[in-house]
């Protein structure tokens, strides 16, 4: 596995665990790990390029750092200052009239 950042490597590991080992982290404290007698992995060679640089969600479970990292979600406190003009969720009404929605 390789990544450009430590966070990217963390995401690569969780992607591998989900994709090839069927391990799921459903919510804080709820992890499913299938029991296996043996493990046969195919040759693995793929690249993931996220569609978004920052992925934010705001609900209680995201405050759990392990859960947030596993689900590739940044926490508000971890997001660098961006050129968004201070806009966060529920802000589109400032740019688009509600009739567009």
N, C-alpha and C positions, 0 to 999 in steps of 0.2 A: 504494500500500500504506500501511496505517496500523496502528498498534498502540499500546497503552497503555504498553508498556515497551520498552526496547532489546532485551531477550531475546525479547519477543513479535514485534518486527519481524524479528529474526533467524529466528525460526520461520516467519514469513510468507514470507520470501525462500526458505527451503529448501522449504517447501510448494509454492510456485510452481514452483521448479526441478524438483521431482519430478512434480508433477501435470501441468504443461503442456510441459515439455521432456524428460521421461523420464530425467532425470539421477538416478543412484542412487549413494549413498555406502554401500557394502556393508560395509566394514571399513576400518580405518586403512590407507591406501595403495591401496585398491581402489575406484575411482570409475569408473562407466560413463557416458560422454557420447556419445549417439547422433550420428552424422554426419547432417546435414540439408542439403538443397539450398536449401530455403526454409522459412520459419516463418510459419504462419498461425494467429493466436490468435483465439479467439472473444471477444466482449464478456465481461469477467470482473467478476463482482460476487458475492462470497460472504463470509461471516463464519465464522470458526472460534472456537468457545468450548471450550477443553479440558475434558474430563470430570474431570480431576484437577489440582489446583494444583501438586502435586509429583509427578514421575515419576522414581523411582530404580531403577537396576539396578546390580548389582555384579558386574562381570566385567572382565577385562583391558582390553578395547577401550574401555571407558568412561573410562579414564584419559587417553585422547586427547581433548583438549578440543574440537577441531574435529568429531570423530566424535560425541561426546556432544551437542554443540550441534545438529548436523545432525539427529540422531535425537530431538531434543527431550527429552533425558534430563539431569537435573541430577546433579551429582556430590555425594557426601556432604559435602564441604567447603563446597559452595555453598548448602546448605539452611539456611534460617534456623531458629533455635531455635523449635520449635513446641510445642504443647500435647499432645504424644503421650506424655508421661510417660517419655521416653527409649526408647520401644519402636521397633524397626526391624523388618526382615524376620524371619520365623521366630518371631514373638512371639505369634501368635494363641492358642497353647496356654495362655497365661496368662489369657485371657478366655473361651475356649471349650474344652470337653473334647474330646479327640481323636476321640471317637465321632461328633462332628458332621461330621468330614471323611471 
